[in-house]
Amino acid sequence: MKKIEPYSTIEGAIKSLDNGGRFYNLLAKAEDGVINPSEVVKVGGIFDDRQRMILFLEMALLKLNQEEKDILISKLESDLQKTYRKYKSQILLPSEAKSKGIIESNVLITGVPVLIDSKSDFCGFVITSILNRENALCIISLIDEYDVYELRDEKSVETFFIAHARASEKLPNEKITIGGVLTEFNCTESASSPKEKFLEVIYYLEN
């Protein structure tokens, strides 16, 4: 999880993103009017994850108005524009995330995170298959491996769970915008148990 400092001007965004990429990206040139993936990942510190790259880009542009965003997006190379449209985030309230959120999509959500620090207050498991081992499952207690938070918006008492790896610093207990990938957890250790959605936090920014 990483805190993002969004661009405050379109000029600053273009100058930062049209940067020529890393030294081994020989085809990318700084300030040539075209922003390619290697230039975005240089700023975001991302490698080989286009979905995360687009999430970073969206959050970095959140403080710009729509006209300024459109100008910046028009400067993305054509394939990167397609990637942008493919992974463009859903923008949801915490109270909307359960019903409207699409699994494995990028989501932006705003609210005040409240840390759940007791196992008695939350029970959930991430269950995945173990590669090359038939019928073998890896069962991870979400609250053992992640910091789990409840998020609520001002229009509803309904809460939504978000989580990030414990190695990251704690989220501030104030209104923030959170970006991540929507996924699911099982309510018990059984693979056939009911599932609920949660957002795996990748980035956040202060409002």
Protein Blocks (a to p, Z undefined) as FASTA:
>chain_A
ZZddddfbfklmmmmmmnopafklmmbcghklpacfklmmmmnopahilklmmmmmmmmm
mmpcfklmmmmmmmpcfklmmmmmmmoccdddfklmmmmpcghiacdddddddddfbfkl
occddddddehiahiacdddfklmpccdddddfkbcbdcdddddfkbccdddbddddddd
dddddfbfbfkbccddddddfbdcdZZ
